[in-house]
């Protein structure tokens, strides 16, 4: 069946929107201009609205939330008809989804129906259940966890073979690439050589390597890009850098360097100066994060562990170029699952600490800025 959209405005290049009709048949645009409606076609009056192809959210964490009607409407009302899930190296497949649901639950949510079966089974949960198109990446962290748990070591030969085969199977079952999250566990423990091995079957299948680079972004972008270049040159895979939040001139220079090195590369960037992540990733060292939430909480109840963190780890947080010594006022809590902490939503860590008597109130000042805002740079 064909569809004719009448009276739309079409944007061509950089020009002004031009009135035109559209003829769609079998999911493709067949004609633009003055269109004669075929017999039995559906005719839609656009009433002067702009008609555009659906937008693609190339870095989405709506892996589970895409089933919610309010999320679907929020996407569609912005023109987003497709998302790419499985980002930052952590998602539900392969495996039964339990680990990802616990570790990344605050970001990806908990999938309502997937309980195992791999990429093919995960993709099948989206078919006919949501108006949003969903593409999936094979998450390298989930692959590593399936084979090695959260071990901080290099995989042996047998383990690496199993990991590569999980990636190969995922690509065969419909994944569009491989993702890594190199500031999260267990991705933080993976070497460039390991990631290049995982990218080889991705390159064979014509997929792309999508990375949350190691060590943060901004002033450390060069190191992350250089590692990504080594991975891509060793495997032959194309590169996409996730949420490349660095200075525009630095992004242009580094991406140009990748092109000069023969690496096909792209990136996405959001137009604001804040980020969003797991609080534990920012404030806890990898050796604690790898334990999982319950065991990490047990460790943190130990006064000796907290003293060690104050002495050895918290200074590294304060040294972060994007936070500095004012980090308690730079981090705002956006979601806590526990009902007893609902009062803390939207407050900075400094505010929360003062409310609980763990931090002194600041002295009066004649100059202040909103909690959580950044100093001009």
Helices and strands as residue ranges (DSSP letters): E 2-10, E 18-25, E 28-33, E 42-45, E 55-57, G 65-67, H 69-76, E 80-85, G 87-89, H 98-103, H 105-108, H 119-124, E 133-136, E 138-139, H 140-148, H 157-172, E 177-181, G 187-189, H 192-204, E 208-212, G 218-220, H 221-235, E 238-241, H 248-260, E 265-267, H 279-283, H 286-289, H 293-300, H 303-308, I 309-313, H 314-318, G 324-326, H 327-330, G 339-344, H 349-355
